[in-house]
């Protein structure tokens, strides 16, 4: 409640350095922004000069603490798919604990031995570029043509540092309304954890559904949708120790 969907043109940085929303009643100050555009486009005064998506001056406002950006510029480094492969080692190193949940097995194509394993098993694997999002630039081996597999073989050989590979997971399916009928479609659940003095797992999460028959790609940019998430037992939610 209280969230407002805006475009960059709906916001402006005032002479006082604060960020304001343009409304029919005049300017209203904005304290927190959750953005959905890439770093390069957020401020044409700092990054891409040709960007018409961002807000001129917002980086200065952010640096001065006059606006909070929930997903701050640069935080995407933690979402790098290569970083994912190191998470178990990070847990052991920084917390001296064993991970409670295992990672999906991940092969680092920057390692010559792991790259060779990936090249030998491409038809059975999912290959993902490190810094792409939205389901773009990836290979789902079992669902791909020989031509597509060969294309990715050449990409891996040319730039192995940019790719990781994983086994093809069999996602769960859920009954889904598909026009005039109900059919099974693959789904995944993205939970959210709030971190502060204490860590808290929010009840529920984002359930994404691959609306394309047989697809394992649930991203909205690839034709995916979302489903309501119902919590039927809250006994396992709460603070994390």
Rosetta silent file (secondary structure, phi, psi, omega in degrees, C-alpha in Angstrom):
SEQUENCE: XXXXXXXXXXXXXXXXXXXXXXXXXXXXXXXXXXXXXXXXXXXXXXXXXXXXXXXXXXXXXXXXXXXXXXXXXXXXXXXXXXXXXXXXXXXXXXXXXXXXXXXXXXXXXXXXXXXXXXXXXXXXXXXXXXXXXXXXXXXXXXXXXXXXXXXXXXXXXXXXXXXXXXXXXXXXXXXXXXXXXXXXXXXXXXXXXXXXXXXXXXXXXXXXXXXXXXXXXXXXXXXXXXXXXXXXXXXXXXXXX
SCORE:     score description
SCORE:     0.000 S_00000001
   1 L     0.000  143.073  177.163    0.000    0.000    0.000 S_00000001
   2 L    85.012    0.299  178.419    1.181    3.505   -0.718 S_00000001
   3 L   -83.617  138.841 -178.257    3.546    2.471   -3.506 S_00000001
   4 L  -120.819  129.745  178.854    3.481    4.631   -6.622 S_00000001
   5 L   -88.643  122.759 -174.785    4.618    3.423  -10.044 S_00000001
   6 L  -132.988  157.498  168.271    6.606    6.123  -11.826 S_00000001
   7 L  -102.292  165.006 -179.614    8.773    6.712  -14.875 S_00000001
   8 H   -55.175  -37.414 -178.758   11.979    8.707  -14.780 S_00000001
   9 H   -67.253  -15.784  179.619   10.215   11.697  -16.343 S_00000001
  10 H   -82.651   -7.204 -176.997    7.812   11.752  -13.377 S_00000001
  11 E  -119.034  152.087  177.665   10.686   12.579  -11.005 S_00000001
  12 E  -148.914  152.782  175.560   12.983   15.561  -10.736 S_00000001
  13 E   -99.263  122.441 -176.811   15.811   16.738   -8.488 S_00000001
  14 L   -78.246  174.608  178.437   15.061   20.154   -6.991 S_00000001
  15 L   -62.000  -22.805  179.085   17.395   23.063   -6.361 S_00000001
  16 L   -86.152   -0.112  177.161   17.719   21.823   -2.776 S_00000001
  17 L    87.466   -1.913  178.109   19.086   18.493   -4.004 S_00000001
  18 L   -89.783  160.052 -179.546   16.083   16.418   -2.933 S_00000001
  19 E   -95.343  135.381 -178.060   14.056   14.200   -5.280 S_00000001
  20 E  -127.756  148.341  174.316   10.475   15.186   -6.044 S_00000001
  21 E   -98.175  134.027  178.942    7.530   13.543   -7.745 S_00000001
  22 E   -83.029  123.789  178.358    5.544   15.632  -10.203 S_00000001
  23 E  -130.982  170.759  179.103    1.818   15.592   -9.395 S_00000001
  24 L   -69.802  -13.077  178.449   -1.210   17.644  -10.410 S_00000001
  25 L   -99.909    4.302 -177.756   -0.953   19.304   -6.992 S_00000001
  26 E   111.976 -167.860 -177.305    2.703   20.227   -7.463 S_00000001
  27 E   -80.833  136.402  175.007    5.955   18.601   -6.370 S_00000001
  28 E  -123.720  131.540 -175.900    5.950   16.016   -3.592 S_00000001
  29 E   -68.870  141.452  178.974    9.184   14.872   -1.997 S_00000001
  30 L  -112.072  129.507 -176.998   10.232   11.257   -2.466 S_00000001
  31 L   -98.913  -35.586 -175.458   12.227    9.546    0.276 S_00000001
  32 E  -134.638  137.413  178.463   12.742    6.013   -1.043 S_00000001
  33 E  -126.417  133.174  167.508   12.998    4.639   -4.573 S_00000001
  34 L  -110.525  115.887 -170.838   12.970    1.043   -5.740 S_00000001
  35 L   -99.658  155.500  177.246   14.245    1.119   -9.293 S_00000001
  36 L  -127.690   26.768  175.092   13.731   -1.206  -12.223 S_00000001
  37 L  -123.423  155.599 -176.804   16.294    0.211  -14.642 S_00000001
  38 L   -68.758  157.978  178.676   19.970   -0.653  -15.016 S_00000001
  39 H   -50.228  -45.006 -173.054   22.739    1.376  -13.393 S_00000001
  40 H   -60.224  -21.793 -174.213   23.889    2.756  -16.735 S_00000001
  41 H  -106.037   -0.032 -169.354   20.549    4.474  -17.335 S_00000001
  42 L   -72.992  -29.942 -176.969   19.774    5.839  -13.882 S_00000001
  43 L  -149.718  108.340 -177.829   21.386    9.277  -14.254 S_00000001
  44 L   -67.032  -13.013  177.081   22.449   10.809  -17.589 S_00000001
  45 L   -81.142  -14.611 -175.909   24.702   13.278  -15.740 S_00000001
  46 L  -118.180  -42.505 -175.856   26.824   10.426  -14.405 S_00000001
  47 L  -109.086 -119.674 -176.116   26.411    7.398  -16.673 S_00000001
  48 L   -71.796  119.628 -178.042   24.925    7.214  -20.166 S_00000001
  49 L   -67.332  -24.340 -176.827   24.352   10.718  -21.480 S_00000001
  50 L   -89.858    5.114 -178.823   21.725    9.491  -23.945 S_00000001
  51 L   -71.766  127.740  173.334   19.532    7.923  -21.263 S_00000001
  52 L  -108.011    6.681 -177.076   15.966    9.219  -21.204 S_00000001
  53 L   -92.316  -26.667 -172.436   14.916    6.666  -18.567 S_00000001
  54 L   -93.220 -165.251 -177.442   16.683    8.079  -15.527 S_00000001
  55 L  -124.168  113.441  178.857   16.600   11.228  -13.420 S_00000001
  56 L   -58.607  125.261  177.446   19.331   13.847  -13.928 S_00000001
  57 L    94.703   -3.314 -175.436   21.039   14.514  -10.607 S_00000001
  58 H   -68.881  -30.373  179.025   19.703   11.529   -8.676 S_00000001
  59 H   -65.159  -39.219  177.801   23.200   10.123   -8.055 S_00000001
  60 H   -65.611  -41.890  177.672   24.238   13.343   -6.326 S_00000001
  61 H   -61.330  -39.719  179.697   21.053   13.292   -4.244 S_00000001
  62 H   -67.622  -43.065 -179.998   21.779    9.688   -3.276 S_00000001
  63 H   -62.449  -33.457 -178.708   25.405   10.430   -2.370 S_00000001
  64 L   -85.777    1.378  178.990   24.262   13.284   -0.128 S_00000001
  65 L    74.641   21.385 -177.801   21.725   11.056    1.630 S_00000001
  66 L   -92.736   -5.840  171.754   18.763   13.043    0.354 S_00000001
  67 L  -152.652  146.072  176.148   17.077    9.991   -1.154 S_00000001
  68 E  -102.656  134.847  174.674   17.360    6.277   -0.452 S_00000001
  69 E  -112.011  111.347 -171.704   17.594    3.803   -3.320 S_00000001
  70 L   -56.649  -45.090  174.658   16.511    0.419   -2.016 S_00000001
  71 L  -105.781   84.642 -170.083   18.529   -1.463   -4.623 S_00000001
  72 L   -62.272  153.141  176.460   21.500    0.886   -4.671 S_00000001
  73 L   -55.059  133.231  179.974   23.732    1.282   -7.727 S_00000001
  74 L    94.618  -14.049 -176.911   26.314   -1.465   -7.792 S_00000001
  75 H   -69.652  -14.179  178.957   24.372   -3.932   -5.644 S_00000001
  76 H   -62.983  -15.696  178.670   23.911   -6.119   -8.706 S_00000001
  77 H   -59.639  -30.649  179.819   27.393   -7.517   -8.115 S_00000001
  78 H   -76.206  -12.950 -179.707   25.819   -9.780   -5.488 S_00000001
  79 H   -98.502    2.539  177.490   23.371  -11.050   -8.113 S_00000001
  80 L   -61.785  131.723 -176.241   26.151  -12.145  -10.463 S_00000001
  81 H   -67.948  -22.167  175.122   25.605  -15.819  -11.273 S_00000001
  82 H   -70.848  -38.523  177.716   29.315  -16.510  -10.814 S_00000001
  83 H   -57.751  -37.680 -179.064   29.085  -15.193   -7.234 S_00000001
  84 H   -52.073  -41.752 -176.256   26.348  -17.762   -6.618 S_00000001
  85 H   -64.666  -22.973 -177.442   28.812  -20.610   -7.057 S_00000001
  86 H   -93.693   -3.941 -174.460   30.986  -19.226   -4.240 S_00000001
  87 H   -58.565  -45.288  177.861   28.190  -18.781   -1.678 S_00000001
  88 H   -57.672  -40.911  178.914   28.798  -22.094    0.190 S_00000001
  89 H   -67.598  -35.008  177.938   32.497  -21.211    0.539 S_00000001
  90 H   -65.600  -40.189  178.640   31.569  -17.707    1.721 S_00000001
  91 H   -62.793  -43.862 -179.411   29.289  -19.153    4.397 S_00000001
  92 H   -66.219  -39.560 -175.642   32.044  -21.447    5.631 S_00000001
  93 H   -73.005  -48.817 -173.169   34.663  -18.686    5.589 S_00000001
  94 H   -85.930  -30.229 -176.459   32.708  -15.823    7.150 S_00000001
  95 H  -109.482  -12.306 -177.327   30.311  -17.722    9.440 S_00000001
  96 L    56.297   41.525 -179.915   32.254  -20.917   10.087 S_00000001
  97 L  -132.789  160.954  172.427   29.059  -22.848    9.392 S_00000001
  98 L   -91.148  140.315  177.980   27.851  -25.379    6.880 S_00000001
  99 L   -58.452  138.045  177.789   25.091  -24.178    4.501 S_00000001
 100 L   -76.295  -32.587  178.392   21.648  -25.371    5.580 S_00000001
 101 L  -116.562  131.258 -179.494   20.457  -25.548    1.973 S_00000001
 102 L   -74.321  149.257  172.369   22.690  -26.941   -0.774 S_00000001
 103 L   -71.147  157.047  165.322   23.409  -24.932   -3.914 S_00000001
 104 L   -65.841  131.169  178.476   22.333  -26.136   -7.305 S_00000001
 105 L   -51.067  130.093 -173.134   25.489  -27.850   -8.666 S_00000001
 106 E  -133.586  126.726  177.531   27.294  -25.165  -10.663 S_00000001
 107 E  -101.145  129.120 -179.862   30.178  -25.490  -13.080 S_00000001
 108 E   -90.439  111.258 -175.404   32.439  -22.468  -13.528 S_00000001
 109 L   -69.858  -13.372  176.199   33.349  -22.251  -17.185 S_00000001
 110 L   -70.025  -19.901  176.731   36.388  -20.103  -16.340 S_00000001
 111 L   -87.980  121.677 -174.739   37.982  -23.279  -14.964 S_00000001
 112 H   -55.793  -38.872 -179.067   39.365  -25.331  -17.910 S_00000001
 113 H   -69.373  -42.127  178.534   38.427  -28.693  -16.374 S_00000001
 114 H   -69.253  -35.410  176.375   34.883  -27.588  -15.555 S_00000001
 115 H   -60.589  -43.075 -179.323   34.552  -25.997  -18.989 S_00000001
 116 H   -62.943  -39.623  176.242   35.449  -29.277  -20.625 S_00000001
 117 H   -60.159  -41.856  179.646   32.778  -31.051  -18.593 S_00000001
 118 H   -64.812  -45.716 -179.332   30.231  -28.471  -19.741 S_00000001
 119 H   -62.129  -34.104 -179.241   31.254  -28.777  -23.391 S_00000001
 120 H   -75.880  -16.195 -173.820   30.970  -32.568  -23.167 S_00000001
 121 L  -128.331   22.461 -175.469   27.458  -32.384  -21.688 S_00000001
 122 H   -51.820  -40.681 -177.578   25.858  -29.313  -23.284 S_00000001
 123 H   -62.534  -16.355 -176.800   22.654  -31.114  -24.420 S_00000001
 124 H  -106.319   -2.899 -170.620   21.842  -31.904  -20.774 S_00000001
 125 E  -113.316  163.466  168.452   22.760  -28.600  -19.108 S_00000001
 126 E  -104.979  127.260  179.825   21.484  -25.078  -18.615 S_00000001
 127 E  -112.779  130.063 -176.293   24.094  -22.450  -19.510 S_00000001
 128 E  -127.397  137.489  172.370   23.711  -18.911  -18.163 S_00000001
 129 E   -74.381  149.147 -172.419   25.695  -15.729  -18.781 S_00000001
 130 L   -63.665  -40.274 -168.055   27.024  -14.146  -15.598 S_00000001
 131 L  -114.153    7.412  176.471   25.519  -10.687  -15.903 S_00000001
 132 L   -84.180  161.741  175.524   22.352  -11.113  -17.934 S_00000001
 133 L  -143.926  173.663  177.676   18.900  -11.109  -16.371 S_00000001
 134 L    77.416   10.446  179.478   15.331  -11.683  -17.439 S_00000001
 135 L    81.621   12.282 -179.272   16.061  -15.110  -18.896 S_00000001
 136 L   -87.167  153.632  170.638   18.052  -13.671  -21.788 S_00000001
 137 L    66.730   24.461 -177.311   21.164  -15.163  -23.347 S_00000001
 138 L  -117.253  159.996  178.294   20.794  -18.617  -21.814 S_00000001
 139 E  -117.759  127.996  170.966   20.710  -22.151  -23.154 S_00000001
 140 E  -107.823   94.885 -169.997   18.372  -24.867  -21.899 S_00000001
 141 H   -47.863  -52.944 -176.630   20.110  -27.845  -23.454 S_00000001
 142 H   -63.058  -19.371 -178.225   17.304  -30.441  -23.433 S_00000001
 143 H  -106.917   12.044 -174.135   14.932  -27.943  -25.085 S_00000001
 144 L  -111.973  155.708  178.076   17.385  -26.577  -27.649 S_00000001
 145 L   -77.893  164.609  177.103   18.212  -27.457  -31.251 S_00000001
 146 H   -60.890  -35.124  179.850   21.570  -28.826  -32.337 S_00000001
 147 H   -65.744  -41.468  179.928   22.265  -25.473  -33.983 S_00000001
 148 H   -67.041  -39.926  179.002   21.610  -23.576  -30.745 S_00000001
 149 H   -63.653  -41.830  179.258   23.794  -25.949  -28.766 S_00000001
 150 H   -66.652  -36.488  176.646   26.630  -25.505  -31.259 S_00000001
 151 H   -59.833  -42.854 -179.765   26.202  -21.723  -31.080 S_00000001
 152 H   -72.884  -29.908  175.932   26.674  -21.843  -27.309 S_00000001
 153 H   -58.958  -43.661  179.941   29.626  -24.176  -27.652 S_00000001
 154 H   -69.189  -37.248  177.266   31.408  -21.460  -29.630 S_00000001
 155 H   -62.874  -40.882 -179.798   30.357  -18.760  -27.123 S_00000001
 156 H   -66.206  -40.714  179.830   31.784  -20.786  -24.260 S_00000001
 157 H   -67.149  -38.515 -177.078   35.050  -21.370  -26.038 S_00000001
 158 H   -74.652  -35.294 -175.077   35.357  -17.688  -26.964 S_00000001
 159 L  -144.926   67.353 -175.569   34.431  -16.238  -23.550 S_00000001
 160 H   -64.330  -26.990 -178.257   34.335  -18.899  -20.810 S_00000001
 161 H   -61.726  -22.641 -173.430   34.658  -16.320  -18.002 S_00000001
 162 H   -91.073    3.640 -172.424   31.156  -15.051  -18.731 S_00000001
 163 E  -132.239  148.289  167.315   29.302  -18.340  -18.262 S_00000001
 164 E  -126.390  163.162  178.343   28.258  -20.872  -15.667 S_00000001
 165 E  -135.671  150.169 -179.528   26.389  -24.114  -16.228 S_00000001
 166 E  -142.409  158.488  174.172   23.969  -26.122  -14.121 S_00000001
 167 E   -65.903  155.070  177.471   21.958  -29.328  -14.489 S_00000001
 168 L   -77.096  113.764 -178.038   18.472  -28.932  -15.901 S_00000001
 169 L   -83.200  145.497  176.232   16.164  -28.894  -12.879 S_00000001
 170 L   -92.422   91.410 -179.572   12.707  -30.397  -13.007 S_00000001
 171 L   -64.610  150.503  174.130   10.644  -27.521  -11.647 S_00000001
 172 L   -64.255  159.714  175.527    7.332  -28.271   -9.985 S_00000001
 173 E  -117.614  157.174  179.233    4.157  -27.636  -11.935 S_00000001
 174 E  -138.550  143.656  175.921    0.945  -25.975  -10.867 S_00000001
 175 E   -58.766  131.017 -173.442   -2.522  -25.922  -12.464 S_00000001
 176 E  -135.866  138.259  176.788   -2.672  -22.736  -14.520 S_00000001
 177 E   -72.127  118.615 -179.205   -5.415  -20.958  -16.447 S_00000001
 178 E  -123.286   80.135 -178.394   -4.398  -21.058  -20.127 S_00000001
 179 L    71.782 -110.281 -176.126   -7.116  -19.305  -22.080 S_00000001
 180 L  -101.472   13.238  179.920  -10.122  -21.616  -22.120 S_00000001
 181 E  -149.901  168.645  177.760   -8.557  -24.518  -20.229 S_00000001
 182 E  -106.626  133.307 -179.233   -6.430  -25.484  -17.228 S_00000001
 183 E  -145.069  156.624  177.858   -2.995  -27.009  -17.803 S_00000001
 184 E   -73.368  137.289  175.524    0.168  -27.708  -15.807 S_00000001
 185 E  -137.457  146.130 -177.986    2.873  -25.050  -16.037 S_00000001
 186 E   -69.913  141.576 -178.780    6.279  -24.911  -14.358 S_00000001
 187 E  -134.104  156.213  166.908    6.610  -22.589  -11.343 S_00000001
 188 E  -138.690  162.742 -177.866    9.274  -21.365   -8.956 S_00000001
 189 E  -119.955  126.795  175.692    9.133  -19.431   -5.681 S_00000001
 190 E  -108.175  104.508  176.990   11.357  -16.482   -4.865 S_00000001
 191 L   -79.120  163.795  179.786   11.317  -15.797   -1.099 S_00000001
 192 L  -125.946  136.142 -179.627   12.464  -12.471    0.349 S_00000001
 193 E  -119.323  125.181  177.511   14.674  -11.944    3.399 S_00000001
 194 E   -93.022  124.410 -176.023   14.831   -8.618    5.202 S_00000001
 195 E  -111.573  131.533  176.360   18.277   -7.982    6.682 S_00000001
 196 L  -160.287 -134.302  173.278   19.041   -5.575    9.509 S_00000001
 197 L   -62.186  -33.349  173.500   19.897   -6.116   13.143 S_00000001
 198 L  -126.683  155.410  176.051   17.952   -9.331   12.699 S_00000001
 199 E  -100.449  135.678 -174.442   17.189  -11.325    9.563 S_00000001
 200 E  -134.431  125.182  176.111   13.546  -12.026    8.824 S_00000001
 201 E   -85.578  119.278 -178.545   12.043  -14.291    6.185 S_00000001
 202 L   -70.980  139.185  176.081    8.884  -12.663    4.881 S_00000001
 203 L   -62.937  129.056  178.325    5.838  -14.960    4.738 S_00000001
 204 L    92.985 -147.770 -176.840    5.187  -15.905    1.138 S_00000001
 205 L   153.981 -168.037 -179.355    7.150  -14.633   -1.802 S_00000001
 206 E  -101.309  112.184  175.426    6.932  -14.241   -5.555 S_00000001
 207 E   -93.699  116.161 -179.447    5.629  -17.313   -7.357 S_00000001
 208 E  -104.251  144.255 -176.466    6.553  -17.095  -11.022 S_00000001
 209 E  -128.437  134.968  176.360    4.978  -19.310  -13.673 S_00000001
 210 E   -84.803  102.974 -174.812    6.205  -20.208  -17.155 S_00000001
 211 L   -74.390  -17.826  177.322    3.063  -19.685  -19.213 S_00000001
 212 L   -79.040  128.274 -176.103    4.643  -21.173  -22.342 S_00000001
 213 L   -54.680  126.922  176.446    3.909  -24.906  -22.492 S_00000001
 214 L    80.296   -9.916 -176.382    6.912  -26.971  -21.403 S_00000001
 215 L   -73.428  145.560  174.064    9.104  -23.933  -20.750 S_00000001
 216 L  -103.404    0.008 -178.015   11.360  -23.773  -17.686 S_00000001
 217 L   -94.505  111.978 -173.333   11.948  -20.024  -18.078 S_00000001
 218 L   -97.314   -2.209 -176.302    9.629  -18.187  -15.692 S_00000001
 219 L   -61.046  139.600 -178.894   10.884  -14.629  -16.290 S_00000001
 220 H   -61.432  -32.610 -179.987    8.169  -12.126  -17.160 S_00000001
 221 H   -69.944  -12.281  178.942   10.251  -10.850  -20.076 S_00000001
 222 H  -110.964   24.615  177.858   10.080  -14.348  -21.570 S_00000001
 223 L    90.696    8.937  179.112    6.319  -14.711  -21.352 S_00000001
 224 E   -80.322  164.084  177.938    6.170  -15.741  -17.701 S_00000001
 225 E  -133.083 -162.697  179.134    3.521  -14.670  -15.228 S_00000001
 226 E  -136.019  159.726  178.883    2.869  -14.845  -11.504 S_00000001
 227 E  -131.229  152.841  173.848    0.506  -16.695   -9.212 S_00000001
 228 L   -61.205  141.832  177.777   -0.903  -15.967   -5.779 S_00000001
 229 L  -111.164  117.867 -177.784    1.139  -17.563   -3.011 S_00000001
 230 L  -103.036  129.683  176.045   -0.899  -19.003   -0.151 S_00000001
 231 L  -100.453  117.393 -176.498    0.676  -19.707    3.232 S_00000001
 232 L  -102.857   -8.092  178.952   -1.214  -22.499    4.990 S_00000001
 233 L  -150.849  116.690 -176.473    1.151  -22.933    7.959 S_00000001
 234 L  -100.875   14.642 -174.451    3.146  -20.079    9.495 S_00000001
 235 L   -70.438  -16.454 -176.483    4.929  -22.119   12.157 S_00000001
 236 L  -103.262    2.701 -179.925    8.235  -22.040   10.256 S_00000001
 237 L   -96.558  159.322  178.988    8.399  -18.284    9.603 S_00000001
 238 E   137.933 -160.710 -176.274   10.038  -15.688   11.798 S_00000001
 239 E   -69.335  150.039  176.747   13.507  -14.568   12.754 S_00000001
 240 E  -101.548  134.735  176.320   16.588  -16.417   11.587 S_00000001
 241 L   -88.141    0.000    0.000   19.294  -17.310   14.071 S_00000001
